[in-house]
């Protein structure tokens, strides 16, 4: 088993033990050295597992004081997929790419056309990853008059899982948002990836 798979498996096991009631909110976990011995791994592997669980809001703590079970992260409700993110965000990837069959259809361009690309990690008020937004557009970024959204679910790939602090293939909400100009032509499309354990989706409209 690779080192990456090992610490993620340990993190998943610790989370399951917390959910089973072995440790309650506020309880301190055994020391990193003790847990490394229990799982028969290097303390560095335990450090990575703890870091992953801190990123997802399962654990809190400091390097020298250890870690304890955190209060569950707040569940957030997404009501407008086109609204500006109200908290901090970080751009984690930006480079031109070629339009795949799907992106070409979404943007109304030819397959293989050069697209601009940006992935942003949106953080909650506590600094934890709450959502990934990957956007594509042709040429210069344009303003839009409206948008449409399709809601589905998809497993996280490796890059998404690492950014969100979750396991690869974990199911997440996937919102496909396409921004339109005044004539209804697509000017930008995006994938919004939201962990299911941190979000509710509320859909509404006017008659």
N, C-alpha and C positions, 0 to 999 in steps of 0.2 A: 504494500500500500504506500502511495506517495506521501510525502510530508504534508502536502496541502490537504489531501483526503483525510489524513489521520487527525489533524487538529479540527477539521470541520466535523468529523464523526464524533470526536470527544465533545465538541460544543453542543452538538445535537443531543448527545446522551445527558450532558449536564442539564440542558433545558428540559428534557423529559423527566429527569429526577426532581427538578423544581416543580414541574407541573403535577407530579405525583404526590407532592407534599413533603418530600424528604427535607427540603429547606423552604422556609417561609420568608415572606417579605421582611427584609431587615436582617436576616440571618447571615452571618459571615461564613463563607466557605472555608474548608481547610486550606492550609498554605499551599502555594504553588509546588513546593518541594514534595509535600505529602500527596498531593493529587497526581503529580508526575509519577510518584512511586506506585500509586494505586492503579494508574492506567499503563504503567510500564513504558513511559516515554521520557524524552528529554524535557527538562523544565522549560526550554525554549518553545517546545510544542504546546505546553500548557499556557505559556504566555500568549501565544497566538490564539488559542481557544478562548482565553479570557478576553482578549482584545476584541474578538469577533462578537462575543456575548455583550460586551460593553457597547459596541456600535449599534447593536439591535435593541438596546435598552433593557436587556435581561439582568445584567449585572451593573453595579456601580463600584467605585473604589479607586484607590491610588496605588502606585507601584509599591511603596514600602509598607502600606497598611493592609494590603490584601483586597479582596473583593467580597461584596455582599449582594443579596438578592434585591433588585430594585423594584419599585412600584411599576406595574405594567405601563408601557408607553400609551399615551393618549390616542384614542381612536379619532381620526379626523374624517370629516365629511366633505367630499368634493361636490360642489354644486354648479361650478362653472369651469369647464375644462379650458376656457380661453382666458381666464383671469390671470393677472400678474401674480407671481408667488409672493406672499406677504413677508416671508422670512428670508434668511440668507441663502445663497446658492453659489455653486462653484462650477465653472466650465471645465470638464474633465477630458474632453476630446473635441478637436476641431480640425478637419481636413477635407479637401475636395474628394468626391467619390464618383463612381459611375452609377447611373441609374439602373437598378435591377428591373426585371419585368414588373414587379409589384409597384416600385416607386415610379416607374415610367407611366403606369396606368393612373396612379394617384395624382400625379402632377401634369399629366397630359403632354409628356415629352417622349422623345425616342429612347428606346433601350440603349444604354451605353452613354447617354448624354452626361456631361460633367455637371455635377450638383455640388453646391456648398452644403456643409454638414456641421452640426454642433450637438454635443451631448452635454446637458447640464444636470448636476446633482442638486436637488432641492432639499434643504435641511430643515428639520423642525426647530422650534425655539431652543431645544436642548442640544442642538448641534448634531442630531442623528439623521441619517439618510431617510427621507420620507418619500421621495419620488425621483425617477429619472425621466428626463424629457430629451428625446433625440429628434432633431428637426433637420429637414432637407428643403432646399429651394434652389431655383435656377437663376444664375446671374446675381443682380443686386437685390437685397432683401426689400420687399415691398409692403406697403400698408395693406390692410384688408378690411372688407366691409362686413363680412359674416364668416361663420365657420360651421362645419358639420363634424359630428363625432360618432364613431362606431365603438361600442363597448364589447370586449371579449375577454378571454383569459388565455395566457400562454406561459409555458415554463421558462424560467430564467436561464439565460445562457451564462457562460462562465464570467464574462466581463460584468454583466448586470448583477449576478450573485455577489461578486466581490465588492462592487460599489455599494450594494444594499446590505451587505453583511449577512446574507442568507445562503442556503445550500443551492447548488446547481440543480436545475429542474424543479425548484419550488414554483408552484403555480402563483401567478400574480395577475392583477387586472391589467389589461392592455387597452388603452384608449387610442384609437387612430383618429387624430384631429387634422382636418384639412381646412386651411384658411382660404377664403374666396374673395375676389375683387368685386366691384360693383356689378359686373356682368356675369358673375357666378363662375368665373374661371379660377382654377386653383393657382395660388401663388406660393403656397408653402404647405408642407405636410409634416406631421410629427407623430411619434409613438410616445405616449405617456405610460410609464410602467410603475404601478403602485402595488406594494406588498399587501396581500389580502388581510393580513393580521393587523394592519394599521389604518385601514380605510373602510369607509362606507361610501357607496355611490348613491347620490340622490338625483333623480332625473325629474325635471319639471318643465312647464311651458305655460303659454297663455292661449286661451281659446280665441 
